[in-house]
Amino acid sequence: MADIFDVIADATRRELLQHLLDASLRGEGVAGELSVSELVDRMDATQPTVSKHLKVLRDHGLVTVRDEGQHRYYTVDSAPLEEVEDWIIPFLSADFDPDNDGSPVFAAWAGANVAGAGSSVGRVAADASHQARTIIEGAQEKLHDVQEAVSKRLPWKNQD
């Protein structure tokens, strides 16, 4: 996992990812793709530097590339970042108190003013999402185990 942290630790690569994300969110190009030359135009970097960093991002699965003639079009692929999210969320939510009705998320959902708590809202929401995903995955595993145990005990299943 350390490799991906090394990749996103570089400011140029983070800027490239941000430009690709912005293009994707705005629906620029074909499916949010940007060419190398478009990325060079948006950054304070040379074409060889941009290409070098795009190769690192591509090698680690953070971007995908589509060739069209002599042009290469890149899009962001956030799947590898889910591993980072799963690792970092427990650290971000260490001070989260689910029994505290005054949490920023509760206040935001209630329509209250949460100025200055924007980052906390995101952290708490991300933690809640992570916790829900973990609970659902655990429940699915338990359900599968119960289904197997029940099927082994059914008399008509064991007559073979």
C-alpha positions as CSV (number, residue, x, y, z in Angstrom):
1,M,0.0,0.0,0.0
2,A,2.9,2.4,0.5
3,D,3.4,2.7,-3.2
4,I,0.1,4.6,-3.7
5,F,1.0,7.0,-0.9
6,D,4.3,7.7,-2.6
7,V,2.4,8.4,-5.8
8,I,-0.1,10.8,-4.4
9,A,2.5,12.5,-2.2
10,D,3.9,14.3,-5.2
11,A,2.3,17.7,-5.7
12,T,2.5,17.6,-9.5
13,R,0.7,14.2,-9.6
14,R,-2.0,15.5,-7.2
15,E,-2.5,18.5,-9.5
16,L,-2.8,16.3,-12.6
17,L,-5.4,14.2,-10.7
18,Q,-7.3,17.4,-9.7
19,H,-7.4,18.6,-13.3
20,L,-8.7,15.3,-14.6
21,L,-11.3,15.2,-11.8
22,D,-12.4,18.7,-12.6
23,A,-12.7,17.8,-16.3
24,S,-14.7,14.7,-15.4
25,L,-17.1,16.7,-13.1
26,R,-17.6,19.3,-15.8
27,G,-18.0,16.7,-18.5
28,E,-15.2,18.2,-20.6
29,G,-14.0,16.3,-23.7
30,V,-15.2,12.7,-24.2
31,A,-16.2,11.3,-20.8
32,G,-14.1,13.8,-19.0
33,E,-10.9,13.0,-20.9
34,L,-8.0,15.5,-21.3
35,S,-5.1,15.2,-23.7
36,V,-1.5,15.6,-22.6
37,S,-1.4,19.0,-24.3
38,E,-4.6,20.1,-22.5
39,L,-3.0,19.1,-19.2
40,V,0.2,20.9,-20.1
41,D,-1.8,24.1,-20.9
42,R,-3.5,23.9,-17.4
43,M,-0.3,23.4,-15.5
44,D,3.0,25.2,-14.9
45,A,5.0,22.2,-16.2
46,T,6.6,21.1,-19.4
47,Q,5.2,18.4,-21.6
48,P,8.0,15.9,-20.7
49,T,7.3,16.5,-17.0
50,V,3.6,16.0,-17.4
51,S,4.1,12.8,-19.4
52,K,6.5,11.4,-16.8
53,H,4.0,12.0,-14.0
54,L,1.1,10.6,-16.1
55,K,3.1,7.4,-16.6
56,V,3.5,7.0,-12.8
57,L,-0.2,7.6,-12.3
58,R,-1.0,5.1,-15.1
59,D,1.4,2.5,-13.8
60,H,-0.4,2.6,-10.4
61,G,-3.9,2.5,-11.9
62,L,-4.9,6.1,-11.0
63,V,-5.5,7.1,-14.6
64,T,-6.6,5.4,-17.7
65,V,-5.4,6.3,-21.2
66,R,-7.0,6.1,-24.6
67,D,-4.9,6.5,-27.7
68,E,-6.3,8.3,-30.7
69,G,-3.8,8.8,-33.5
70,Q,-0.8,10.6,-32.0
71,H,-2.8,11.9,-29.1
72,R,-3.3,10.3,-25.7
73,Y,-6.4,11.1,-23.6
74,Y,-6.4,10.5,-19.9
75,T,-9.2,10.1,-17.3
76,V,-9.0,9.6,-13.6
77,D,-9.7,6.2,-12.1
78,S,-10.5,6.6,-8.4
79,A,-10.7,2.8,-7.6
80,P,-7.2,2.6,-6.2
81,L,-7.9,5.6,-3.9
82,E,-10.7,3.5,-2.2
83,E,-7.9,1.5,-0.5
84,V,-6.4,4.8,0.8
85,E,-9.8,5.9,2.0
86,D,-10.4,2.7,3.9
87,W,-7.0,3.0,5.5
88,I,-7.3,6.7,6.5
89,I,-10.9,7.0,7.6
90,P,-10.3,5.5,11.1
91,F,-7.7,8.1,11.7
92,L,-10.0,10.9,10.6
93,S,-12.8,9.7,12.7
94,A,-11.0,8.9,15.9
95,D,-12.8,11.7,17.8
96,F,-16.2,10.9,16.3
97,D,-18.9,10.4,19.0
98,P,-22.0,8.7,17.5
99,D,-24.0,9.5,20.7
100,N,-23.5,13.2,20.3
101,D,-26.6,14.6,18.6
102,G,-24.7,17.9,18.2
103,S,-22.3,16.4,15.6
104,P,-21.7,18.5,12.5
105,V,-23.5,15.9,10.3
106,F,-26.6,16.0,12.4
107,A,-26.5,19.8,12.4
108,A,-26.1,19.9,8.6
109,W,-29.0,17.5,8.0
110,A,-31.1,19.6,10.4
111,G,-30.3,22.7,8.3
112,A,-28.3,24.4,11.1
113,N,-25.4,26.7,10.4
114,V,-22.1,24.7,10.4
115,A,-19.7,27.3,9.2
116,G,-16.2,26.3,10.0
117,A,-17.1,22.7,10.4
118,G,-17.0,21.8,6.7
119,S,-14.1,19.5,7.0
120,S,-15.6,17.8,10.0
121,V,-18.9,17.2,8.1
122,G,-16.9,15.5,5.3
123,R,-14.9,13.4,7.7
124,V,-18.0,12.3,9.7
125,A,-20.0,11.6,6.5
126,A,-17.0,9.6,5.1
127,D,-16.7,7.7,8.4
128,A,-20.4,6.9,8.5
129,S,-20.2,5.6,4.9
130,H,-17.2,3.5,5.8
131,Q,-18.9,2.1,8.9
132,A,-22.1,1.3,6.9
133,R,-20.1,-0.4,4.2
134,T,-18.3,-2.5,6.8
135,I,-21.5,-3.5,8.6
136,I,-23.2,-4.5,5.4
137,E,-20.2,-6.6,4.3
138,G,-20.2,-8.3,7.7
139,A,-23.9,-8.9,7.6
140,Q,-23.6,-10.4,4.1
141,E,-20.9,-12.8,5.3
142,K,-23.0,-13.9,8.3
143,L,-26.0,-14.4,6.1
144,H,-24.0,-16.5,3.7
145,D,-22.7,-18.6,6.7
146,V,-26.3,-19.1,8.0
147,Q,-27.6,-20.1,4.6
148,E,-24.8,-22.7,4.3
149,A,-25.6,-24.0,7.8
150,V,-29.3,-24.3,7.1
151,S,-28.8,-26.0,3.8
152,K,-26.6,-28.6,5.4
153,R,-29.3,-29.4,8.0
154,L,-32.2,-29.7,5.5
155,P,-33.1,-33.4,5.2
156,W,-33.8,-33.3,1.5
157,K,-30.4,-31.7,0.8
158,N,-28.6,-34.5,2.6
159,Q,-30.2,-37.5,0.8
160,D,-27.8,-37.5,-2.2
